[in-house]
Amino acid sequence: MGNLVMKSLVMKSLVMGCRVMKKFLCVTAAFLFLFSVMGVGEAAIDLKLGHAINEKDVFHEAALKFEELVEARTNGEVTVTVYPNAKLGDERNLLESLKMGTVDMGIITGGPVINFLPSFGVLDLPFLFSTPEHAYKVLDGPVGKGFFKEMEKLGWKGLAYGERGFRNLTNSVRPVEKPEDVKGLKIRVMQNPIYIDSFTALGANAVPMAWTEALTALQQGTIDGQENPLNVIAAYNIDESNKYLAITRHAYAPNLILMSMRTWNKLSPEHQQIVSESAIEAAKYNRALDNDMEAEWLQALKNKGMQVSEPDLSLFRDAVKSVYDKYEKEYGKELIQSILDTK
């Protein structure tokens, strides 16, 4: 509104000046002024936001919520165009593109981040988080904020932690009731060494690959199974290739709403604040959707014929103890214990 008042005052001054100027010159000056302050100064910024998941997923819902909030709060001065289904690249490529500034924003699963920021891998340790609230306390607190600060050196502005959710195991061979049932299964995992080590510790043949490739591999039977939260299992009809679902909740996966630092630095302080606040709200919306829908997703998968098991997770925790022994040296026993003890 302040800009409109200023423009009005200047226009009145120009009109009053017409008494001493030729009318043609006055009108010309007025139009030149309006062109300069409105045609150039208020050019809209369009943010390209990519994610690798389809439109049924909560990633997409979070992206649309962010788009809605930003466009409303900036009165259209900042617009957001959402590109789902890896149209701007898979998650690893998105991270590279954000670094270079060729993509403005991404909503990305936490797993691939470890390839660029190894310390982030502490969050991927198996059975680290007991509940969603436990994870939120850690991510929204000093630990999560510290990681976002480190990411700025990599060319990413961390805006908020959303939710991919607790990951569970599916396969086409047999029910999983105990760790021994995992032995010999060829399981797709993210391109993340901790996930590889965790499933190797359980005796599986861990196969790291991009999600877009995994879908084809599941359909062709070149892998036996995969691990993902229930929302992904439901959204991608994993039941069509995998009959067995085990509620292992072996890892909690956040997603990250990230912006290219190059784009962030181009925004005005006012727009930066709006983008930041909108991302936090979109992340909370994402988390709420996950929690509200989890029981519904599970029932839908059962209705579609998936055989669901709920194994004793204490046996699985014991089976992956070697993973903690390995990574304690890298991340520090105190940091790991502080996360485990967060209430």
C-alpha positions in Angstrom: 0.0 0.0 0.0 3.0 2.4 0.8 4.1 2.1 -2.8 0.7 3.0 -4.2 0.5 6.1 -1.9 4.0 7.2 -3.0 3.1 6.8 -6.7 -0.1 8.8 -6.2 1.8 11.7 -4.6 4.4 11.8 -7.3 1.6 11.7 -10.0 -0.1 14.7 -8.3 3.2 16.6 -8.3 3.6 15.9 -12.0 0.1 17.1 -12.8 0.6 20.3 -10.8 3.8 20.9 -12.8 1.7 20.9 -16.0 0.9 24.6 -15.3 4.4 25.6 -16.2 5.1 22.8 -18.7 3.7 22.0 -22.1 0.9 19.4 -21.7 2.6 16.9 -24.0 5.8 16.9 -22.0 4.0 16.5 -18.7 2.0 13.5 -19.8 5.1 11.9 -21.3 7.0 12.4 -18.0 4.1 10.9 -16.1 4.0 7.8 -18.3 7.8 7.4 -18.1 7.6 7.5 -14.3 4.9 4.9 -14.1 6.7 2.6 -16.5 9.9 2.8 -14.4 8.3 2.1 -11.0 5.6 -0.4 -12.1 6.9 -2.1 -15.2 10.4 -2.9 -14.0 10.4 -2.5 -10.2 7.5 -5.0 -9.6 8.4 -7.7 -12.1 7.3 -11.0 -10.6 9.8 -13.6 -9.4 9.0 -17.1 -10.3 10.5 -19.9 -8.2 11.0 -23.3 -9.8 10.3 -25.9 -7.1 11.1 -29.6 -8.0 10.5 -32.9 -6.3 10.9 -36.5 -7.4 7.5 -37.9 -6.2 4.2 -38.1 -7.9 1.1 -35.9 -7.4 -0.5 -38.3 -4.9 2.3 -37.8 -2.4 2.5 -35.5 0.6 5.6 -34.0 -1.0 3.4 -32.5 -3.7 0.7 -31.4 -1.1 3.4 -29.6 0.8 4.7 -28.0 -2.4 1.2 -26.8 -3.3 0.7 -25.4 0.2 4.0 -23.5 0.0 2.9 -22.1 -3.4 -0.4 -21.0 -2.1 1.1 -19.2 1.0 3.9 -17.4 -0.8 1.8 -16.1 -3.7 -0.9 -14.9 -1.3 1.5 -13.2 1.1 3.5 -11.5 -1.6 0.4 -10.4 -3.6 1.8 -12.3 -6.6 5.2 -10.6 -6.5 6.7 -14.0 -6.0 5.1 -17.0 -7.8 6.0 -20.7 -7.4 5.9 -23.3 -10.2 5.9 -26.9 -8.9 7.6 -29.7 -11.0 6.7 -33.2 -9.6 7.8 -36.6 -10.9 11.5 -35.8 -11.1 10.9 -33.4 -14.1 13.8 -31.3 -12.9 15.9 -34.4 -12.0 16.1 -37.1 -9.3 16.9 -36.1 -5.8 20.7 -36.2 -6.2 20.5 -34.2 -9.4 18.2 -31.7 -7.7 20.7 -31.1 -4.9 23.4 -30.5 -7.6 21.0 -28.1 -9.4 20.3 -26.1 -6.3 24.0 -25.8 -5.7 24.5 -24.3 -9.1 21.3 -22.2 -9.0 19.7 -23.8 -12.1 16.8 -24.8 -9.9 15.4 -22.5 -7.2 13.9 -24.9 -4.7 13.5 -28.6 -3.9 11.6 -30.8 -1.5 14.1 -33.7 -1.0 14.3 -36.8 1.1 17.0 -36.5 3.7 18.9 -39.7 2.6 20.8 -38.3 -0.5 22.0 -35.3 1.5 24.7 -37.5 3.2 26.5 -37.7 -0.2 27.3 -34.0 0.2 27.2 -33.5 3.9 28.4 -36.7 5.6 27.6 -35.6 9.1 23.9 -35.5 8.2 24.0 -39.3 8.2 23.7 -39.4 11.9 19.9 -38.9 11.4 19.8 -42.1 9.3 21.0 -44.5 12.0 18.5 -47.4 12.3 15.9 -47.1 15.1 17.3 -43.7 16.2 13.9 -42.1 16.7 11.1 -43.6 18.8 8.2 -41.4 17.7 7.5 -38.5 15.2 7.5 -36.1 18.1 11.0 -37.2 19.1 12.2 -36.5 15.6 10.5 -33.1 15.4 12.2 -32.0 18.7 15.6 -32.9 17.3 15.1 -31.5 13.8 13.5 -28.2 14.9 16.1 -27.8 17.7 19.8 -27.0 17.7 20.8 -30.2 15.9 18.6 -29.6 12.9 19.4 -25.9 12.8 23.1 -26.7 12.9 22.8 -28.8 9.8 21.0 -26.1 7.9 23.8 -23.7 8.8 26.4 -26.2 7.4 24.3 -26.5 4.2 24.8 -22.9 3.4 28.4 -23.6 2.6 27.2 -26.1 0.0 25.0 -23.6 -1.7 21.6 -24.6 -0.1 19.4 -22.5 2.2 17.6 -24.8 4.6 14.1 -23.6 5.2 12.2 -26.3 7.0 12.1 -30.0 7.8 9.0 -31.7 6.5 8.3 -35.4 6.7 8.8 -38.5 4.6 8.0 -40.6 7.6 9.1 -43.9 9.3 10.3 -46.4 6.7 9.0 -50.0 6.4 10.1 -53.0 4.5 8.2 -54.7 1.6 9.2 -57.7 -0.5 7.8 -60.3 -2.9 9.3 -63.4 -1.4 8.1 -64.0 2.2 6.8 -62.4 5.4 9.3 -60.7 7.6 8.8 -61.6 11.3 12.4 -61.6 12.5 15.8 -60.4 11.3 16.6 -63.8 9.8 13.7 -63.4 7.4 15.6 -60.5 5.7 18.6 -62.6 4.9 19.2 -63.1 1.1 16.5 -60.6 0.0 17.6 -58.2 -2.7 16.4 -54.8 -1.3 16.5 -51.5 -3.0 17.8 -48.7 -0.7 18.6 -45.1 -1.2 22.0 -44.1 -2.3 23.2 -43.7 1.3 25.9 -45.8 3.0 24.1 -46.0 6.3 21.1 -47.6 4.7 23.4 -50.0 2.8 25.2 -50.9 6.0 21.9 -51.3 8.0 20.4 -53.8 5.5 23.7 -55.6 5.0 23.8 -56.1 8.8 20.4 -57.7 8.6 21.8 -60.1 5.9 20.0 -58.5 2.9 21.6 -57.8 -0.5 21.3 -54.0 -0.4 21.0 -52.4 -3.8 21.4 -48.6 -3.9 19.5 -47.0 -6.8 17.4 -43.9 -7.6 13.7 -44.3 -7.0 12.8 -43.8 -10.6 14.9 -46.9 -11.5 13.6 -48.9 -8.5 10.0 -48.8 -9.8 11.0 -50.6 -13.0 13.3 -53.0 -11.1 10.4 -54.0 -8.8 8.0 -54.6 -11.8 10.6 -56.7 -13.6 11.5 -58.7 -10.5 15.2 -57.8 -10.6 15.0 -56.8 -7.0 12.8 -58.5 -4.3 11.7 -55.4 -2.4 12.2 -51.9 -1.1 11.8 -49.8 2.1 9.8 -46.7 2.3 7.1 -45.0 4.4 3.5 -46.1 4.0 2.6 -43.0 2.0 5.1 -43.9 -0.7 4.1 -47.6 -0.7 0.5 -46.6 -1.2 1.1 -43.8 -3.7 3.2 -46.0 -6.0 1.0 -49.2 -5.7 3.9 -51.2 -4.4 1.4 -53.9 -3.5 1.3 -54.8 -7.3 4.8 -56.1 -7.1 5.3 -56.8 -3.4 2.9 -58.9 -1.4 4.6 -58.7 2.0 4.8 -55.6 4.2 6.7 -55.5 7.6 6.1 -52.6 9.9 9.7 -52.2 10.8 9.9 -48.4 11.3 13.6 -48.9 11.0 14.5 -45.3 10.1 12.8 -41.9 10.3 13.2 -39.9 7.1 12.6 -36.2 7.1 12.3 -34.3 3.9 14.0 -30.9 3.5 12.5 -27.8 1.9 15.6 -26.2 0.4 16.4 -23.2 -1.7 19.4 -22.4 -3.7 21.6 -19.9 -1.9 21.9 -18.0 -5.2 18.2 -17.6 -5.4 17.9 -16.8 -1.6 20.4 -13.9 -2.0 18.4 -12.4 -4.8 15.3 -12.0 -2.7 14.5 -8.9 -0.7 14.6 -9.2 3.1 10.7 -9.0 3.1 10.4 -11.8 0.6 13.0 -13.9 2.4 10.9 -13.7 5.6 7.7 -14.7 3.7 9.4 -17.6 2.0 10.9 -18.8 5.3 7.7 -18.6 7.2 5.7 -20.2 4.4 8.1 -23.1 4.2 7.8 -23.8 8.0 4.0 -23.8 7.7 4.1 -26.1 4.6 6.4 -28.5 6.6 4.0 -28.6 9.5 1.1 -29.2 7.1 3.2 -32.1 5.6 3.7 -33.6 9.0 0.1 -33.3 10.0 -1.0 -35.0 6.8 1.4 -37.9 7.4 0.2 -38.5 10.9 -3.5 -38.2 10.0 -3.3 -40.5 7.0 -1.0 -43.3 8.3 -3.7 -45.6 9.6 -5.7 -45.0 6.4 -2.8 -45.9 4.1 -2.1 -49.1 6.1 -5.8 -50.2 5.9 -5.8 -49.4 2.1 -2.8 -51.6 1.6 -4.4 -54.4 3.6 -7.5 -54.0 1.5 -5.5 -54.4 -1.7 -4.1 -57.7 -0.4 -0.8 -56.9 1.2 0.1 -59.3 4.1 1.2 -57.2 7.0 3.5 -58.3 9.8 4.5 -56.3 13.0 7.8 -57.9 14.1 9.5 -57.5 17.5 11.7 -54.5 16.8 14.0 -55.2 19.8 15.4 -58.1 17.8 16.1 -55.9 14.8 17.8 -53.2 17.0 20.2 -55.9 18.3 20.9 -57.1 14.8 22.1 -53.6 13.6 24.3 -52.8 16.7 27.4 -53.1 14.4 26.1 -50.1 12.5 26.2 -47.9 15.6 29.7 -49.3 16.5 30.9 -48.2 13.1 29.4 -44.7 13.0 30.1 -43.8 16.6 33.6 -43.0 15.5 32.4 -40.7 12.8 29.5 -38.8 14.5 30.6 -39.0 18.1 29.0 -41.1 20.8 27.8 -38.0 22.7 25.8 -36.6 19.7 24.2 -40.0 19.1 23.3 -40.4 22.7 21.9 -36.8 23.0 19.5 -37.5 20.1 18.5 -40.8 21.7 17.9 -39.0 25.0 15.9 -36.1 23.6 12.4 -35.9 25.1 
